[in-house]
Amino acid sequence: MSSYIQNEKDVLIDVDDDLLHSATRDLSVSSCAIAMLFGTIIFTTVTLAARLWLVGLWSWEGGGMPIAPSMAALELSGSSSQSAHMDRNSEKSQPLDTTSLTSIYDLLHHSSIFGIILLYSYICEHHPPYPHDEKVYDRDEFFFWTILVVVVAGWNSVRRNTDVKNRGKRIQHVSTERLENIVDRSVKKSEDKQYAKQPTIPPENEVLNRNQTEEWKGWMQFTFLLYHYMHATEVYNGIRVMITCYVWMTGFGNFSFFYMTNDYSLPRVLQMLWRLNFLVLFLCLTHGNPYILYYICPLHTYFFLMVYAVMYVGKEKNYTKWWIRAKLGVLAFIIFLVWDVDSGIFERVHRLFFLGYEPTTGAPMGSMWEWYFRSYLDHWSTLLGMIFAVNFPIVSLFYRKLEARSRFRQWLGKSAVAAGILCALAMWTRGPMMMDKIQYNSTNPYFGFIPLITYIYLRNLTPQMRSYSSELLHEIGKTTLETYLMQHHIWLSSNSKTVLVFLPGWPRVNMMLVTVCYVVLSRKLYKLTLSLRGMLLPEDRTMCIRSVAGIVLTIIWFMLTAFIMNGMDMITLPAIGIVSVVCGALLYQTITDNTWAKYCKSVNRSREGPHYDDDHRSKTDKPKASNFSTNDIEDDTATAKLFSPLIGAMLLFVLGLIWNELAVSGASGVGLL
């Protein structure tokens, strides 16, 4: 009998141990580190929010935020809290102020939401509610959705461009003297010179204005995503051209920015690298994936740095006629040697990036070969974009010159150019476009620009066509990076190899449900990326360096902690929770020690002190008396100090329970493919 009871106890212990390790059985070291990092941030955020709520310094309007001192004054003087929040939320992210509680809370709040989205992506990938499904391709359905969204919905959302910025104002930023240095001498002779000095055209009517390029990215992104969702291999060649267009825009857009602003500062470089790599960095750490899996990000990062290097060298001479063209010629020669000459230069150069030869996720033949394959397909695209940008004034003048003539001569000239371009497109369509995938890949670097140039020319054919764009496609185009990255885990799964399932047996309804979640979260990630960039990477070199150093050291700290826990076989949910609570408590205490007293005094001063009219600098009527004082804060903090950390720990406990329950009852993720 005693032996039977002992066996029962052993079985129960084994079951409990399995439950304890179920959520972390396949958890990588980097995933554990990210779980502890964002567990710490979420604990600190909730604890701060709970304390503010318990002492009456919390407003649920505007999404739930601490009451700012200025808002307290507005409330007591009769202004609505909601309008104050709206004004505050409408502003761009302000640089982080480490002495301000509201500024720190904003950072923690945004980071917590980001961490919860990462947890959602991890669960969808590794512990989905139902087994992942296989992709199914149907030609009729693919083209139905493409026509429905790109043509019908896109056309019905066409609006006049009204908010075009920088890129559309290219000619306005470039002085006449600089323009004359760029354009060919033949354009500056006789009557042509007057066109270069005519009043500038409206930015919304400019060739390749900002709205138009976002629209361009939008319809390409929709088609690209649908291609992945349905595994529509028969349209591969067309999708390959779209990726070429994206890389071309990297050369065109970044060259234009550097040329227009002459801004080569460290903050600008870090801001761009943040935009390209912030989300992908944390996806790599969360899922334990290599960087090369999300190849679009290293591709754009690599070619952005190429543009930066070319523009930075001898930047003081960039506005002379031949210097910039000479640099582009040297770049073309280097590209030819590295990618088109089989001399081993590519391998020797890219060993510096620690690329290996062992098969890995996203690179079955090794990361070196995968990077060569991906970069080879578009190794000329960025340079072609830069060449187009340096000659952009000529393109703009070409359209203006034709459109200044009679209607007959205008259309005669445009038709002649269109005929030549369409002939080249027809030859490309009948030749490379009809090749199979392997053969086409070898031609794309050299002929992929033909449909690109054709689209640019025809899309900008008339002033009316340049002045309108599709609002729907524009919105899709703004979040291309986030939708590309998150498709791997929350729209598709198994690193985009299978379909995520929420409603088995209902493929169309499931697609709609998953797509809604995917689009909403991708748009949120886009806003979070920009908001966090504004806080941590302002136009201040010192603060940028401190922010980057702080992020790197924080990640290293949690990675080291995860390595130690892994070595001690302690990677379990309770252990992750304990580390998160301890680190969160230390962070919370540090924040309150440095900001709480100052914050409370500021709020109290705003509520009780006299108000001044900023316009006349004279004292106005005092607001109504406040029942809230510093003594009230001190009386309440004893309770708040006790219960607010408990509330933070409870939320972490709930998140852990959800994670563990899905790991136990959900389907196992499909293995690495």
C-alpha positions in Angstrom: 0.0 0.0 0.0 2.8 2.4 0.9 4.6 1.6 -2.3 1.4 2.3 -4.3 1.0 5.7 -2.5 4.6 6.5 -3.2 4.2 5.7 -6.9 1.1 7.9 -7.0 3.1 10.8 -5.5 5.9 10.3 -8.1 3.4 10.4 -10.9 1.8 13.6 -9.5 5.3 15.1 -9.2 6.1 14.2 -12.8 2.8 15.7 -14.0 3.4 18.9 -12.0 6.9 19.1 -13.4 5.6 18.7 -16.9 3.1 21.4 -16.4 5.8 23.7 -14.9 8.0 23.2 -17.9 5.3 23.0 -20.6 5.5 26.7 -21.6 9.3 26.8 -21.5 10.2 23.4 -22.8 11.4 24.7 -26.2 12.1 28.3 -25.0 15.5 29.5 -26.3 17.9 31.5 -24.2 17.1 34.7 -26.1 13.3 34.1 -25.8 13.8 33.7 -22.0 15.8 37.0 -21.9 13.1 38.9 -23.8 10.4 37.4 -21.5 12.3 38.7 -18.4 13.0 42.0 -20.0 9.4 42.8 -20.9 8.1 41.1 -17.8 10.2 43.7 -15.9 8.9 46.6 -18.0 5.2 45.4 -17.7 5.6 44.9 -13.9 7.0 48.4 -13.5 4.4 50.0 -15.8 1.4 48.4 -14.0 2.9 49.1 -10.5 3.4 52.8 -11.4 -0.1 53.0 -12.9 -1.6 51.3 -9.8 0.1 53.7 -7.4 -1.0 56.8 -9.4 -4.5 55.4 -9.4 -4.5 54.7 -5.7 -3.5 58.3 -4.9 -5.9 59.9 -7.4 -3.3 60.9 -10.0 -4.7 58.8 -12.8 -7.1 59.6 -15.6 -8.8 56.9 -17.6 -9.6 59.3 -20.4 -7.2 59.4 -23.3 -6.3 55.8 -22.9 -5.3 55.8 -19.3 -2.3 58.0 -18.4 -0.9 59.8 -15.4 -2.4 63.3 -14.9 0.2 65.8 -16.1 0.7 68.9 -14.0 -0.6 71.1 -16.8 -3.7 69.0 -17.2 -4.5 69.3 -13.5 -4.6 73.0 -13.9 -6.9 72.7 -16.9 -9.2 70.4 -15.1 -9.7 72.8 -12.2 -10.0 75.9 -14.4 -12.9 74.3 -16.3 -11.2 72.7 -19.3 -11.9 69.1 -20.0 -9.5 66.4 -19.2 -10.3 64.7 -22.5 -9.3 67.7 -24.6 -6.1 68.0 -22.6 -5.3 64.4 -23.4 -6.2 64.9 -27.0 -3.8 67.9 -27.3 -1.1 65.8 -25.6 -1.6 62.8 -27.7 -1.6 64.8 -30.9 1.9 66.0 -30.4 4.9 64.1 -31.6 6.8 62.0 -29.1 9.0 64.2 -27.0 12.5 63.2 -26.1 12.7 61.2 -22.9 13.2 63.2 -19.7 14.6 60.9 -17.0 13.6 63.4 -14.3 9.9 63.4 -15.4 7.6 60.7 -14.2 5.1 61.2 -17.0 7.9 61.0 -19.6 9.2 57.8 -18.1 5.7 56.3 -17.9 5.1 57.1 -21.5 8.2 55.1 -22.4 7.3 52.2 -20.2 3.7 52.2 -21.4 4.7 52.0 -25.0 7.3 49.4 -24.3 4.8 47.3 -22.4 2.3 47.2 -25.3 5.2 46.3 -27.6 6.1 43.4 -25.2 2.6 42.1 -25.1 2.4 42.1 -28.9 5.7 40.1 -29.0 4.1 37.6 -26.5 1.1 37.3 -28.8 3.4 36.6 -31.8 5.3 33.9 -29.8 2.0 32.2 -28.7 0.7 32.3 -32.3 3.9 30.7 -33.5 4.7 28.2 -30.8 1.4 27.6 -28.9 -1.4 28.3 -31.4 -5.0 27.3 -30.4 -5.2 24.9 -33.4 -2.6 23.2 -35.6 -1.2 25.3 -38.4 -2.7 24.6 -41.8 -1.1 24.2 -45.2 -1.3 26.9 -47.8 -3.7 26.5 -50.6 -3.4 28.3 -53.9 -6.3 29.1 -56.1 -5.6 31.2 -59.2 -9.1 32.6 -59.4 -9.2 33.6 -55.8 -5.8 35.2 -55.9 -6.7 37.5 -58.8 -10.1 38.1 -57.3 -8.6 39.5 -54.1 -6.0 41.4 -56.0 -8.5 43.1 -58.2 -11.0 43.7 -55.4 -8.5 45.5 -53.1 -6.0 47.1 -55.5 -8.4 48.1 -58.2 -11.9 48.4 -56.8 -11.2 49.5 -53.2 -8.1 51.4 -54.2 -10.0 53.3 -56.9 -12.9 54.2 -54.5 -10.4 55.7 -52.0 -8.7 58.0 -54.5 -8.2 61.4 -53.0 -6.4 64.6 -54.0 -2.9 64.9 -52.4 -2.9 67.5 -49.7 -0.2 66.6 -47.2 2.8 65.8 -49.4 6.0 66.6 -47.6 9.8 66.6 -48.2 10.0 64.4 -51.3 7.3 66.4 -53.2 9.1 69.6 -52.4 12.3 68.5 -53.9 12.5 71.2 -56.5 11.5 73.8 -53.8 14.5 72.8 -51.7 17.0 72.9 -54.5 18.0 76.4 -55.4 18.2 77.5 -59.0 22.0 77.5 -58.9 22.1 74.0 -57.5 19.6 72.8 -60.1 21.7 74.2 -62.9 24.7 72.3 -61.5 22.7 69.1 -61.7 21.0 69.3 -65.0 22.8 68.7 -68.3 24.2 71.7 -70.1 21.8 71.1 -72.9 18.9 71.8 -70.7 20.3 75.2 -69.7 20.6 76.6 -73.2 18.4 79.3 -74.8 14.7 78.9 -74.0 15.2 75.8 -71.8 16.9 78.0 -69.2 13.6 79.7 -68.5 12.0 76.4 -67.5 14.6 75.8 -64.9 13.8 79.2 -63.4 10.0 79.0 -63.6 8.0 79.1 -60.4 8.0 75.7 -58.7 5.1 73.4 -59.2 2.9 72.4 -56.2 4.4 69.6 -54.2 1.3 67.4 -54.6 1.8 67.6 -58.3 5.4 66.6 -58.3 6.7 63.5 -60.0 7.0 60.6 -57.4 5.5 62.7 -54.6 5.3 61.2 -51.2 1.7 60.1 -51.4 2.3 58.4 -54.7 5.3 56.4 -53.5 3.3 55.3 -50.4 0.5 54.2 -52.7 3.0 52.4 -54.9 4.4 50.5 -51.9 0.8 49.8 -50.8 -0.4 47.9 -53.8 2.9 46.1 -54.1 2.7 45.1 -50.5 -0.8 43.7 -50.7 0.1 41.6 -53.7 3.3 40.5 -52.1 1.5 39.4 -48.9 -1.2 37.6 -50.8 1.5 35.8 -52.8 2.9 34.5 -49.5 -0.4 33.6 -48.0 -1.5 31.5 -51.0 2.0 30.4 -52.1 1.2 31.7 -55.6 4.5 30.6 -57.2 3.2 31.2 -60.7 3.5 35.0 -60.1 7.0 34.8 -58.6 8.6 36.8 -61.4 6.2 39.7 -60.9 6.7 39.6 -57.1 10.5 39.6 -57.7 10.1 42.9 -59.7 8.2 44.4 -56.7 11.1 43.7 -54.4 13.4 45.3 -56.9 11.1 48.4 -56.7 11.5 48.5 -52.9 15.2 48.3 -53.1 15.3 50.9 -55.9 13.3 53.2 -53.6 16.0 52.8 -50.9 18.5 54.3 -53.3 16.2 57.0 -54.6 14.7 58.0 -51.3 17.8 58.1 -49.2 19.9 59.8 -51.9 17.3 62.4 -52.2 17.2 63.0 -48.4 20.9 63.4 -48.0 21.1 65.6 -51.1 18.3 67.8 -50.0 19.2 68.2 -46.3 23.0 67.6 -46.2 22.3 65.8 -42.9 24.8 63.1 -42.3 24.6 63.3 -38.5 24.7 60.3 -36.1 21.1 60.9 -35.0 19.9 60.6 -38.6 21.7 57.4 -39.2 20.6 55.9 -35.9 17.0 56.9 -36.6 17.0 55.2 -39.9 18.6 52.1 -38.5 16.0 52.1 -35.8 13.2 52.2 -38.3 14.6 49.3 -40.3 15.8 47.1 -37.4 14.0 47.8 -34.1 11.1 45.4 -34.6 13.2 42.7 -36.4 15.8 42.7 -33.6 13.2 41.9 -31.0 11.5 39.3 -33.3 14.8 37.6 -33.7 15.4 37.5 -30.0 11.8 36.5 -29.2 11.6 33.6 -31.6 15.3 32.7 -31.6 15.5 33.3 -35.3 18.5 34.4 -37.3 18.5 37.9 -38.9 18.8 36.5 -42.4 15.3 34.9 -42.1 13.8 38.4 -42.4 16.0 39.2 -45.4 14.2 42.4 -46.4 15.6 44.2 -43.3 19.3 43.3 -43.8 18.8 44.1 -47.5 17.5 47.6 -46.9 19.9 48.2 -44.1 22.9 47.2 -46.2 21.9 49.3 -49.2 21.0 52.3 -46.9 24.6 52.2 -45.5 25.9 52.0 -49.1 24.0 55.2 -50.0 25.2 56.9 -46.8 28.8 56.0 -47.5 28.7 57.2 -51.1 27.0 60.5 -50.1 29.2 61.1 -47.1 32.6 60.8 -48.8 33.4 64.3 -50.1 30.0 65.6 -49.1 31.1 69.2 -49.5 31.4 68.6 -53.3 28.1 66.8 -53.8 26.6 69.9 -55.4 29.1 70.2 -58.2 28.2 68.7 -61.5 30.7 65.8 -61.9 31.8 64.8 -58.3 28.6 63.0 -57.5 28.5 61.3 -60.9 32.1 60.2 -60.4 31.3 58.6 -57.1 28.4 56.8 -58.7 30.7 55.5 -61.4 33.2 54.2 -58.7 30.3 52.5 -56.9 29.2 50.9 -60.1 32.7 49.5 -60.6 32.8 48.1 -57.1 29.3 46.5 -57.5 30.5 44.9 -60.7 33.6 43.4 -59.1 31.8 42.2 -56.0 28.7 40.6 -57.5 29.4 40.1 -61.2 33.0 38.9 -61.2 33.7 35.4 -59.8 36.9 36.3 -57.9 35.9 35.5 -54.3 35.7 39.2 -53.4 32.1 38.9 -52.2 33.0 36.1 -49.8 36.0 37.9 -48.4 34.2 41.2 -47.9 31.1 39.6 -46.3 33.0 37.4 -43.8 33.1 40.6 -41.8 29.4 40.1 -41.1 30.0 36.7 -39.5 28.1 34.9 -42.2 28.4 31.1 -41.9 28.0 28.0 -44.1 25.9 25.9 -41.7 22.2 25.4 -42.5 20.0 27.6 -40.4 16.4 28.8 -40.3 15.7 30.8 -43.4 19.1 29.8 -44.9 19.1 26.0 -45.7 22.4 26.4 -47.6 24.0 28.7 -45.0 23.7 32.4 -44.4 26.6 33.3 -46.7 24.9 31.7 -49.7 21.5 33.1 -48.7 22.9 36.6 -48.4 24.7 36.3 -51.8 21.4 35.1 -53.4 19.3 37.8 -51.9 21.7 40.7 -52.5 22.6 39.4 -56.0 19.0 39.7 -57.2 19.0 43.4 -56.5 22.6 44.4 -56.5 22.1 47.1 -59.2 18.7 48.4 -58.0 20.0 50.8 -55.3 22.5 52.4 -57.7 19.8 52.8 -60.3 17.6 54.5 -57.8 20.5 56.9 -56.9 21.1 57.6 -60.6 17.4 58.4 -61.0 17.5 60.7 -58.0 20.6 62.7 -59.2 18.8 63.2 -62.5 15.4 63.9 -60.9 15.4 67.6 -61.8 15.7 66.6 -65.5 12.7 64.3 -65.2 10.7 67.0 -63.5 11.7 69.6 -66.1 10.9 67.1 -68.9 7.2 66.9 -67.7 6.9 70.6 -67.1 8.4 71.4 -70.5 6.0 69.2 -72.4 3.0 70.3 -70.4 3.8 74.0 -71.1 3.3 73.3 -74.8 0.1 72.9 -76.8 -2.0 69.9 -76.1 -1.2 68.3 -79.5 2.6 68.7 -79.1 2.4 67.7 -75.4 0.7 64.4 -76.2 2.8 63.8 -79.3 6.0 64.0 -77.2 4.5 61.9 -74.4 3.2 59.3 -76.8 6.6 59.0 -78.5 8.4 58.3 -75.2 5.6 56.0 -74.1 5.9 54.0 -77.3 9.6 53.4 -76.8 9.2 52.4 -73.1 6.3 50.1 -73.9 8.3 48.4 -76.6 11.0 47.7 -74.1 8.4 46.4 -71.7 6.9 44.1 -74.4 10.3 42.6 -75.1 10.9 42.1 -71.4 7.5 40.5 -71.0 8.0 38.1 -73.9 11.6 37.3 -72.8 12.7 37.3 -69.1 9.2 37.5 -67.7 8.2 34.2 -69.3 11.2 32.3 -67.9 11.0 29.9 -65.0 12.0 31.0 -61.6 15.7 29.9 -61.7 16.3 31.4 -65.1 14.5 34.6 -64.3 16.6 35.2 -61.1 19.7 35.5 -63.2 18.1 38.3 -65.4 16.4 40.3 -62.7 19.4 42.5 -61.6 19.8 43.7 -65.2 16.3 43.9 -66.6 14.1 44.3 -63.6 14.2 48.1 -63.9 12.3 48.0 -67.2 8.8 47.5 -65.7 9.8 49.9 -62.9 10.6 52.8 -65.2 7.5 52.0 -67.3 5.3 52.3 -64.2 6.9 55.6 -63.1 6.5 57.1 -66.5 2.8 56.1 -67.0 1.8 56.8 -63.4 3.0 60.4 -63.8 1.8 61.0 -67.3 -0.5 63.9 -66.5 -0.7 66.5 -63.8 -4.1 65.1 -62.8 -2.6 61.6 -62.3 0.2 63.0 -60.2 -2.2 65.0 -58.0 -4.3 62.1 -56.8 -3.5 58.9 -55.0 -5.4 56.1 -53.3 -5.8 56.7 -49.5 -6.3 52.9 -48.8 -3.2 51.9 -50.6 -1.3 54.8 -49.1 -2.2 53.6 -45.6 -1.1 50.0 -46.5 2.2 51.5 -47.9 3.0 53.2 -44.6 3.3 50.0 -42.7 5.1 47.8 -45.3 7.9 46.9 -42.9 5.6 45.9 -40.0 3.3 43.9 -42.2 6.2 42.1 -43.9 7.7 41.1 -40.5 4.6 40.2 -38.7 3.2 38.0 -41.5 5.8 35.4 -40.4 4.1 34.9 -37.0 0.6 36.4 -36.6 -0.9 36.1 -40.1 1.0 33.1 -41.3 3.1 30.8 -39.0 6.1 28.5 -38.9 8.1 31.6 -40.2 5.5 32.2 -43.0 5.5 28.5 -44.2 2.0 27.6 -42.9 -1.3 29.3 -42.2 -2.3 30.5 -38.7 -5.7 29.0 -37.7 -8.2 30.4 -35.2 -11.3 28.9 -36.7 -10.7 25.4 -38.2 -12.9 24.4 -41.0 -13.8 28.0 -41.9 -10.8 29.0 -44.1 -12.4 32.3 -45.4 -13.7 33.5 -42.1 -10.5 32.4 -40.4 -8.6 34.5 -43.0 -10.7 37.5 -42.2 -10.3 37.1 -38.4 -6.6 36.6 -38.6 -6.2 39.5 -41.0 -8.0 41.9 -38.8 -5.8 41.1 -35.8 -2.7 41.2 -38.1 -3.5 44.6 -39.6 -4.5 46.2 -36.3 -1.3 45.0 -34.6 0.9 45.9 -37.5 -0.4 49.5 -37.5 0.1 49.7 -33.8 3.7 48.5 -34.1 4.3 51.1 -36.8 3.2 53.8 -34.3 5.1 52.3 -31.4 8.3 52.2 -33.5 8.0 55.9 -34.4 7.0 56.9 -30.8 9.8 55.1 -29.2 12.3 56.4 -31.7 11.1 60.0 -31.0 11.6 59.4 -27.3 15.0 57.6 -27.4 16.6 59.0 -30.5 16.0 62.8 -30.7 18.1 65.2 -32.6 20.7 65.1 -29.9 23.9 63.1 -30.4 24.7 62.6 -26.7 21.2 61.4 -25.9 21.2 59.0 -28.9 24.5 57.4 -27.8 23.2 57.1 -24.2 19.9 55.5 -25.4 21.6 53.0 -27.7 24.1 52.1 -25.0 21.4 51.7 -22.4 19.4 49.4 -24.7 22.4 47.3 -25.6 23.5 46.9 -22.0 20.0 46.0 -20.9 19.7 43.3 -23.5 23.1 42.0 -22.6 22.2 41.9 -18.9 19.1 39.8 -19.5 20.9 37.6 -22.0 23.6 36.8 -19.4 20.9 36.1 -16.8 19.1 33.8 -19.2 22.4 31.9 -19.9 23.0 31.4 -16.2 19.5 30.2 -15.7 19.8 27.8 -18.7 23.1 26.4 -17.3 21.3 25.8 -14.0 18.3 24.3 -15.7 16.1 27.0 -14.2 14.3 28.3 -17.3 10.7 27.9 -16.0 7.8 30.3 -15.9 8.0 30.8 -12.1 11.7 31.6 -12.4 11.1 34.0 -15.2 8.3 35.6 -13.1 10.5 36.0 -10.0 13.3 37.6 -12.0 10.8 40.0 -13.7 9.3 41.0 -10.3 12.7 41.5 -8.6 14.1 43.6 -11.5 10.8 45.4 -11.9 10.7 46.3 -8.2 14.3 47.7 -8.4 13.4 49.7 -11.5 10.1 50.9 -9.9 11.9 52.0 -6.8 14.6 53.8 -8.7 12.0 55.7 -10.8 9.9 56.7 -7.8 12.9 57.8 -5.7 14.0 60.2 -8.5 10.7 61.5 -9.8 7.8 60.9 -7.4 8.3 63.9 -5.1 8.9 66.3 -7.9 5.9 65.0 -9.8 3.5 65.3 -6.8 4.7 68.8 -6.1 4.2 69.9 -9.7 0.7 68.5 -9.7 -0.1 70.2 -6.3 1.3 73.5 -7.6 -0.8 73.3 -10.7 -4.0 72.6 -8.8 -3.5 75.1 -6.0 -1.3 77.8 -7.3 -2.4 81.0 -9.2 -2.7 80.9 -13.0 -1.2 83.3 -15.3 -2.3 84.4 -18.8 0.7 83.5 -21.0 -0.3 86.2 -23.6 -0.5 89.1 -21.2 1.7 87.9 -18.4 -0.9 89.1 -15.8 -2.5 87.2 -13.0 -6.0 85.9 -13.7 -8.7 84.5 -11.5 -7.6 81.6 -9.3 -9.1 78.2 -10.0 -11.5 76.7 -7.6 -9.9 75.4 -4.5 -8.5 71.9 -4.6 -9.1 69.3 -1.9 -6.0 67.5 -3.0 -2.7 68.4 -1.3 0.8 67.1 -0.8 -0.3 65.8 2.7 -3.0 63.7 1.0 -0.4 62.2 -1.2 1.8 61.3 1.7 -1.1 59.8 3.6 -2.1 57.6 0.7 1.3 56.4 -0.3 1.6 53.9 2.6 -1.3 52.0 1.1 -0.2 52.6 -2.4 3.3 51.4 -1.7 1.9 48.1 -0.4 -0.8 47.3 -3.0 0.7 48.7 -6.2 3.5 46.1 -6.4 0.9 43.4 -5.7 -1.2 44.5 -8.6 1.8 44.5 -10.9 2.7 40.9 -9.7 -0.8 39.8 -10.2 -0.9 40.9 -13.8 2.4 39.1 -14.5 0.9 36.0 -12.8 -2.2 36.2 -15.1 0.0 36.6 -18.2 2.0 33.6 -17.1 -1.2 31.5 -16.5 -2.4 32.4 -20.0 0.9 31.5 -21.6 1.1 28.2 -19.7 -2.6 27.3 -20.4 -2.0 27.8 -24.2 1.2 25.8 -24.0 -0.6 22.9 -22.3 -3.9 22.9 -24.2 -3.0 24.5 -27.5 -1.5 22.9 -30.5 2.3 22.5 -30.8 3.9 24.8 -33.2 5.2 23.3 -36.4 8.9 22.8 -36.2 11.5 24.9 -38.0 11.2 24.5 -41.7 
